[in-house]
Amino acid sequence: MAFRRRTKSYPLFSQEFVIHNHADIGFCLVLCVLIGLMFEVTAKTAFLFILPQYNVSMPTADGETVQYHYGPKDLVTVLFYIFIAIILHAVVQEYILDKISKRLHLSKVKHSKFNESGQLVVFHLSSVIWCFYVVVTEGYLTNPRSLWEDYPHVYLPFQVKFFYLCQLAYWLHALPELYFQKVRKEEIPRQLQYICLYLVHIAGAYLLNLSRLGLVLLLLQYSTEFLFHTARLCHFADENNEKLFNAWAAVFGVTRLFILTLAVLAIGFGLARMENQAFDPEKGNFNTLLCRLCVLLLVCAAQAWLMWRFIHSQLRHWREYWSEQSAKRRVPAAPRLAARLIKRESGVTRGDSTRGWRMGDTPFSSGPCQVLGRCQPHALHAAWGPVCARLCLLSHRPFSRLPRKWGGESREWNLHTD
C-alpha cells in the first residue's frame, strides 16, 4: 500500500516489483482519474470511469426519476473499480490480516486460507449490508411478485446498477490477485471455480435483465458465505471452536433450498405466465422457453454441485472424526497396563539389584518369555513389542537386554511412555 516502508528494493518493472507494488501502481492510476475531474477538458472523460453511464429520465407521478441501462461503456467503469478493489484489498491485507496472522503463528497452508477468508469476510459483510439495503428500499422483499412482473427490467435505479458494477469489479479483481498474492498452485483451481461461478451468475442476471431476482439470490448466498468464512477464522484462532461450523452446516442446506425454490418460482412459473414471450435483444426481452430452461439449468446445476461438495466434505470430516475417536480409545489402554505392571513389579524380590534378576536364573529359563518363543524379533509382529516387554519384566529379564527393533521399526520401547 502507499507510504509503506520497505526494507528491500527490486528492479524497476520487474516481476517482484509489480507484485510488491501493485497496490501503489493502482493508487497512482486512480489518482490520475481523480485529478482529471479538476479540469474541464478532461472532466467528461473522467466521469466515464467514476459514474454509471446510460442514464435516462423517466416520468413518474411525483416528477422525474433517473434510471439506467447497461451498455459497452460499463466496461470502463468496471475497470476503474477493479483498481479500487485492488487498493482496498491491499489495505485490508496489510493493516488488518497481516497483524492478526503474526500473532496466530500459522503455517503456510493455514496462512493462505486465513488471508482468503479474511478478505471474503470483509467483502461478504459489506455486500450483505448493501444488498439488504437495496432490496428493502426497492421493495423486493415486501412484494415478491415484483421479481418477475413488468419484465424485462431494462431500466435500473442508480443503486442497483452501481451495486452490480461493483460486484463485477470485485470478482474480476480476484483473478489478478491470485498472481499478486502468490497463491499456491494447489489452491488456484478451487478459487478459480467459485470466482467464475460468481462472475457467470452476476453477469447473467445483469445482462438478461434479471437484476431483481439476482439481488435476492445474492443476498442469500452472501449471508451463507459470510457465516462460513467467519467460522473458519474462528477455527484458526481456536481449533476447538466448531459451533459456527455447525450453524453454517445447518444454514447451508436451507439456503440451497430457498435459492432453488425462488428461482423455479420466478423463472419457471412467473416469467412463463407473462404475455411478452418473445426474443428481442434490442428491447432486452429474453423471455423464451429456451432462455428460461438454460437459466434454470445453470442455477440448478450450480446448487447441486455445491450441495454435492458439501456432502462429500461433511462425510470426509466425519470419517476423520471417528477415526480420531477410535484412536483415542485405544491409546489410554497402554498406560493403565503399564502402571499395573509397575505396581506388581515393585513387590518382586530380586537377588541382585545390579543384574535385575535372581542369581542362578537365566534370561529364558522360565516365565512368559519361554511361552512366547524366546521373544525373537522375527517371530513376533510389531504390535506385540510393548506386550512382550512387559511380560519380560515380570519374568525378571533385565530391560536393557530387550531388542531395540521390533518388526523392522526403529523404535525403543519404553515402559513409561508407551
N, C-alpha and C positions, 0 to 999 in steps of 0.2 A: 504494500500500500504506500501511498505518498508519505514523504517525510520520515521514512523508516530508515534507521541506521543499519548499515550492512558492514560486516567485518571482512567480506571478500568481494572483490570486483571481478567481473567477467568481460571478455572481449565484446566490443560493441556489435549488436545484432547477431550474436552467436545464439546457439540453442539454449544454453543455460541463462544467457542474458534475457532472452524473451520469456523464459519460464519464470524467472525470479522477479521480473519487472513488468509482467503482462498487465497487472492492475494499474501501474503507473502510466503505461502506454495508453490504456483505455481512458484513464482520467484526463490525459492530455487531449485526446480526441473529443471527449465530451466538453472539455473546457473551450476548445475551438468553436464548437457549435454554439455554446452559450455566449461567447464573445460576438459571434455573428449576429445575435439579437440586438446588439447595441448600435448597429449601423443600418441605415435604411436600405442600402443597396443589397446587403446580404440577409436582412431580416426575413424576407419572404422565403428564401431557401432554408433558413434555419428553422422556420416554423414547420417545414415538411418533416423534419426529424423529430420534433418535440410533440406536436399536437396531431391527433387523428384527423384524417382528411375526408373528403366527400361528405360535407355537411349539407343538409337540405332543410329549409324552413317549412314546417308542417303547420297548417292552420288547425286550431283547436277551439273549444268553447270558451276558454279563458284567454285566448290570444294566439300566439305562435310559439311553437317549440322547435328546437333544433334537433334533428335526427341525423344519423349517419348510416352509410352503407359501405361495403368493402370495395376495394379496387387495388390496382398494382402499386399505388403509392404507399400502401400499408407496409410494404416490404422495407421502405426507407425508415419508417417509424419503428418497425420491429428491430432493424439493425441498430438504431440508436439505443434502444432499451436493452439490447444484448450487452452493450458496453456498460450500461448502468448496472445490470445484473452481475457482470464480472467484477465491478468495483465493490458492490455490496457483498459479494461472495468473499472477496479478499478481506474486507473489514471484519466480517463475522469470523473468518478463519483465524486471523491474527490476534484480534483483541478479545475474543471470547473462547473459541475452541482450543487454540494453542495453549492458553494459560491454564485451562482446565485439564487438558491431557498431560501436561507436565506434572501435575500433582497426582494423577492416577497411575503413572508409570506403566503404560500399556505396551503390549507387544506390537510388532509391525502390523500384523493382521488386524488386531483389535483397534489399533490406532487408525487404520484406514476406514474401518466400519464406523468408528466413533466420529470421524470427520464427516462421513457421508450422512449419518443420522443427525448430527448436529446441524448441518446445513438444511436438511429436509424438514427438521422440526421448526426452524425459523420460517421457512417458506410455507409449509402447510398451515402453520398457525396464522400467519398474516393472510394467506389465501382464504382460509375458513372464515375469518372475521370479515374480510372484504366481500366474499361471495354471499355470506349470510346477510350482510347489509344490503347488497344489491337485490337479492331475492325478496327480502322483506319490503323494501321501499318500492319495488316494481309490482308487488302484489302477486307474485307467482305461487307463494305458499297458501295464501288465503283463497285463491281461485285456481285450482289445478287445471281447469278447462282452458285456461289461457296458454298452457303449454302447447296446445295444438290448434286452438281457434285462431282465426284470421291468418292462417298460413298462406303464403310464405311471409316470414318475419324479416323482410328486407331491411327496413329502417330500424335502427337500434338507438337507444339513448346513449349519451356520451359515456356514462359509467360502465355500461355493458360492453361497448366496443373497446374502451380503454382496458377493461379487465381482460378481454380476450387477447389483445395485443401484448399485454404484459405477460400473460401465461405462455404465449408462443415464444416470446423473447427469453423467458427463463429456461424453458426446456431446450431451446436452441443453444443457449449459452452453456448448457450442461455438456454438450458434445465437445467443444474445445477444452473444457475444464478437465476432462479425462486425461488430456495431454499435459495441461498445466499442473495438475495435482499429482502427476506421476502415479496414476492408479495402477495397481498390479495387473498383469495380463490375465490372471485368473478371474479378476473381478470385472473386467471390461465387458465380456458378453452379457453378464447378468444385468449390469447397469444399462447397457445399450437396449436391452429388451424393454425395460419399463420406460425409458426415455422415448423410444419410438412409439410405444403404445399410447403414451400421453399425447405426443405430437399428432398422431393419426386421429385420435378421438377429438381433441380440441380443434384441430384444423377442419375435421369433417363437420363438426357441429357449427363452426363459424361459416364455412363455405356453402353448406347445404341449408343455411338459414334455420337451423335448429338450435339457435342460441339459448332460448328459454329452457328447453329440456336439458341442454348441456350444462347450464348453470346449476340446476338441481342435482344432476348426476355428479358433477364435480364436487359439490358440497358434501355429498355422502361419501365419495371416495377419499377426499382430502381429510375428512374427520377420522376415518379409519386409519389412514396412513399416519396421521399425526399421533394417534394413540400408539401405534406400533413403534415408531421411532422414539417416542418418549419412553416406552418400556425398555427399548434396547439401551438407551442412555442410562437409565436407572440400573439396568443389569450390569453395565460396565462399572458403575460406581459401587454396586453391591451385588455380587454374583448370586446371593441367596434370595434376592428380591424377584419373585415370579408372579406377584399379584397382578401387575399391569399386563403381563403376557396373557394371563388367564382371562382378564377382562377383554383384551384385544381379540383373543380367540373366540369369545362369545359374540362380540360385535361384528367380527369379520363375516361370519356366515349370514347374519341378519342383514348386513349391508348388501351382500351379493343378491339376496332375495329381493330386497327393496329395489335395487337397480334393475334387475330383470323385470320385475312387475311393472315398474314405472315405464320402462322402455317399451314393453309389449302394449301397455295401456295407451301410451301416447302415439306410438308409431303404428302398431298393429290394428288398433281399434279407432283411435281418434282421427288420425290422418286418413284412414281408409274410408271414413264416412264423410269426408269433405267433398264438396261438389267439384272444385277445380283440380281434377286429377289429370294433369297434362304436363308433359316435359317441356318446359320453357325456360332455358337458362338465362335469357335476357331479362325476364321478369323475376328470376330467382326461384322458380317453381320446379321442384324435383319430386313432386308427389305422384309418383307412379308405382305400380306394383313391384317392378324390378328394383327400383331405388329403395323402397321400403324393405324388401327382403334382404337386400345387401346390407343395409344399416342394421337390421335386426340380427342378421347372421354375424356381423362383426361384433356387436355388443355381446351376444350370447356366447360366441366363441372366446372372447376375452374373459368373460366372467367364469366360464367353465375351465379355462386354462388356469386362472388364478385360484379357483377352488381346488383343482387337482393338485397344484403345487402346495397349497395349504395343507391338504390331507396328507400328501406324501411327506411333508416336513413334520407334521404332528406325529405320524407313525414312526418316523425315524427318531424323534426325540423320546417318544415313549419307549422304544426298544433300548435306547441308551440309558434311560432312567431305570428300567427294570434290570438291565444288566449290572448297573452300578449297585442297585439294591441287593441283588443276589450275591455280588462280590463282597459287599459289606457284611452280609450274614455269614459268609464262610470265613472271613478273616478273624473275627474275635474268638473262634474255637481254639486256635493255636495258643494264644497267651494263657487261657484258662487251663489248658492241658499242661503247659509249661509250669505254671505256678503250682499245680497239684503235684507234679513230679518233683519239683524242687523241695516241696514240703516233705514228701516221702523220703527224698534222698538225705534230708537233714538228720533222720533217725537211724541211718546205716552206720554200723561200727566198722571203721577202717583200721587195718593193722598198720599201715604205713601211709602217713599223710603225704609224703613226698611222691609216692608212686601212684596213689589213687586206688589201689586195691589191696586185699589181704595177701600177706606173704604166702607163697606156695600156689596161689591161683595163677592160671594162665589166662590170657585175654579171651580165649574162646573155649575155656574148659567147661563152662556152664552158663546158664542164663538164656535169655530170649535170643541172643545173637546166634546161639547154636541152632535154634529152630529156623532162623531166617537165612541160614546158609552162609555164615561167617561174614555177613554184611559186605559182600563183594559189590563194587560199584556196577560192574557189568551185569550182575544178576538181578538188580532192582531197578524199578522205574524211578525217575527223578522225583516223583511225588512222595516216595517212601523215605526220602532223605531225612526230614525232620523227625519222622516216627522212629526210624532206626537209631537216630542219635539219642533220643530219649530212652529207648529200650536198652541201649548200650550203657547209659548212665546208671540204670537200675542194676545191671549186671556187673557194676564196678569196673567197667572198662574205662581207662583214662580218656577224657575228651580230646586230649591232644593227639591221640593215636587214630582218631577218626579220619577217614579220607576227606580231602578238600574239594573234590569234584565228584558230583553225582549225576550220572546220566548225561555227561558232556557239558554241564553247566558250571561255569567258573564262579561259584558262589560258596562262601564259607558259612556253614550252618552255625548259627548262634542260638543257644537255648533261650537267651534273654531278649532277643529281638525278633525272632520268627513268630 
